[in-house]
Amino acid sequence: SAAEQFVPSVWILQGDITIDEVNYVMSADGSTTANLHVNSYSVVSGSGSTAGNLSSGAVVADSSAITIGDDRASNGTLTIQTDRIDSAKAIVVFVENIGSTDDITCQVNIKYHLR
């Protein structure tokens, strides 16, 4: 199981929100390209054996291929696909390394407002 790695990577919403903007900054230990995906999911609540399971995924925001490397800190704004996300949904960000196997560091900031 890798649940201990999942917990710090998920944001479970406490209220209904509207996404205004998603920004990123990324780098890698070599030259590569990557895609960013911000997704929302329904999440099983509680403490049973299925607690934390994700379903009904939807793309919130994404990117086309971003060039990154150890000589730069690439940054920009993602394209928002779904801006309204309901309470109790889980938000997860994925980095897809499409150019190599280099290690990637990424920070994503989500600007939102309650609705």
C-alpha positions as CSV (number, residue, x, y, z in Angstrom):
1,S,0.0,0.0,0.0
2,A,1.1,3.6,-0.6
3,A,-1.6,5.3,1.4
4,E,1.0,7.2,3.4
5,Q,2.1,8.9,0.1
6,F,-1.5,9.6,-0.9
7,V,-2.6,11.5,2.2
8,P,-0.3,14.6,1.8
9,S,-1.2,14.8,-1.9
10,V,-5.0,15.1,-1.7
11,W,-7.2,18.1,-0.9
12,I,-10.7,17.2,0.2
13,L,-13.0,20.2,-0.2
14,Q,-14.9,21.5,2.8
15,G,-17.3,23.6,0.7
16,D,-18.4,24.2,-2.9
17,I,-15.8,26.2,-4.9
18,T,-15.2,27.8,-8.3
19,I,-11.7,27.6,-9.7
20,D,-10.4,31.0,-10.9
21,E,-6.9,30.1,-12.0
22,V,-4.3,27.3,-11.7
23,N,-0.6,28.2,-11.8
24,Y,2.5,26.0,-11.7
25,V,6.2,26.1,-11.3
26,M,8.3,23.0,-12.2
27,S,11.8,21.8,-12.8
28,A,13.6,18.5,-13.4
29,D,17.1,17.1,-12.9
30,G,17.5,16.8,-16.7
31,S,15.8,18.1,-19.8
32,T,12.3,16.7,-20.4
33,T,8.7,17.5,-21.1
34,A,5.7,17.0,-18.9
35,N,1.9,17.3,-18.8
36,L,0.1,18.6,-15.7
37,H,-3.4,17.3,-14.8
38,V,-5.6,18.6,-11.9
39,N,-8.5,16.2,-11.3
40,S,-11.5,16.0,-9.0
41,Y,-12.9,12.7,-7.6
42,S,-15.6,11.4,-5.3
43,V,-14.0,9.9,-2.3
44,V,-15.2,7.2,0.0
45,S,-15.3,8.6,3.6
46,G,-14.8,6.8,6.9
47,S,-12.2,4.4,8.1
48,G,-13.3,1.1,6.5
49,S,-11.2,-0.9,4.0
50,T,-12.5,1.2,1.1
51,A,-11.9,4.6,2.8
52,G,-10.2,7.0,0.5
53,N,-11.1,5.1,-2.7
54,L,-11.6,7.5,-5.6
55,S,-14.2,7.4,-8.3
56,S,-16.1,9.6,-10.8
57,G,-12.9,11.5,-11.9
58,A,-13.2,14.7,-13.8
59,V,-10.5,17.0,-15.3
60,V,-10.4,20.3,-13.6
61,A,-7.4,21.8,-15.4
62,D,-4.6,20.6,-17.6
63,S,-1.7,21.6,-19.8
64,S,-0.1,20.7,-23.1
65,A,3.6,19.6,-23.0
66,I,5.7,21.8,-20.8
67,T,9.5,21.9,-21.4
68,I,11.4,21.7,-18.1
69,G,15.0,21.1,-17.1
70,D,17.7,21.6,-14.5
71,D,18.5,25.0,-16.1
72,R,15.1,26.6,-15.6
73,A,12.0,26.9,-13.4
74,S,9.2,26.7,-16.0
75,N,6.0,28.4,-14.9
76,G,2.6,29.3,-16.3
77,T,-1.1,28.9,-16.1
78,L,-3.1,25.7,-16.8
79,T,-6.3,25.6,-19.0
80,I,-9.4,25.2,-16.8
81,Q,-11.7,22.5,-18.0
82,T,-14.2,22.3,-15.1
83,D,-14.4,25.3,-12.8
84,R,-17.2,24.3,-10.4
85,I,-16.3,21.6,-7.8
86,D,-18.7,20.5,-5.1
87,S,-18.0,19.9,-1.4
88,A,-16.5,16.6,-0.3
89,K,-14.7,16.1,-3.7
90,A,-11.0,15.2,-3.6
91,I,-8.6,17.3,-5.7
92,V,-5.4,15.6,-6.9
93,V,-2.6,17.0,-9.1
94,F,-0.7,14.6,-11.4
95,V,2.6,15.3,-13.3
96,E,3.0,13.1,-16.4
97,N,6.6,12.9,-17.5
98,I,6.3,12.3,-21.3
99,G,9.9,13.0,-22.3
100,S,12.2,10.9,-20.1
101,T,12.5,9.3,-16.7
102,D,14.1,12.4,-15.0
103,D,12.9,13.4,-11.6
104,I,10.4,16.3,-11.6
105,T,9.6,18.8,-8.9
106,C,6.3,20.7,-9.2
107,Q,4.3,23.2,-7.2
108,V,0.7,24.0,-8.1
109,N,-1.3,26.9,-6.7
110,I,-5.1,26.9,-7.1
111,K,-6.9,30.3,-6.9
112,Y,-10.6,29.7,-6.0
113,H,-13.6,31.3,-4.3
114,L,-16.4,29.7,-2.3
115,R,-19.8,29.6,-3.9
